[in-house]
């Protein structure tokens, strides 16, 4: 299916659920575009046991196959086992394109400014996110870019946060092109050259 937010904003909303936490908890074969969410909006994966709170994202908690996020914006706080400001976990043909992530991702396993874990592509995205976790799978853009399906990071930027765009602790090394980190300064934020062109 397809959801076109038509540039609308979601505000004053929160999610607190054991699994697949997000504005859209679990989706497949879908496109979400032109939608924005912002604080005070929070997503919390309530930890009940080892199998819960695993997939938490501002827009989408989890998807399994053929999903695209396009021209979306999130300024949220996300926490759980795997947490991303836009997406928790995306598998099998993930595409995140022309999106922006602000806020905070705090996770025990995987944490990323844009997504916690993906198999697919992140293109022309940027993040200004505080990313933290008790494991080593954290990244300014993606916590773990699962290499099983040749993940790619292209024309992306992030400001402050982790020193690396993604974690390679499991040997995951995506195809990377024109991806760069900048210090969070007024000069860097006001320079159009530091942002990917959509």
Beta strands, then each sheet from edge to edge (+ up, - down):
strand 1: 2-10
strand 2: 13-17
strand 3: 24-27
strand 4: 30-45
strand 5: 56-57
strand 6: 60-63
strand 7: 67-70
strand 8: 73-84
strand 9: 87-97
strand 10: 100-112
strand 11: 115-123
strand 12: 126-133
strand 13: 137-139
strand 14: 142-145
strand 15: 152-159
strand 16: 175-182
sheet 1: 1+ 4+ 2+
sheet 2: 1+ 4+ 7+ 9+ 6+ 3+
sheet 3: 1+ 4+ 8+ 5+
sheet 4: 1+ 4+ 7+ 9+ 11+ 14+
sheet 5: 1+ 4+ 8+ 10+ 12+ 15+ 16+
sheet 6: 1+ 4+ 8+ 10+ 13+
end
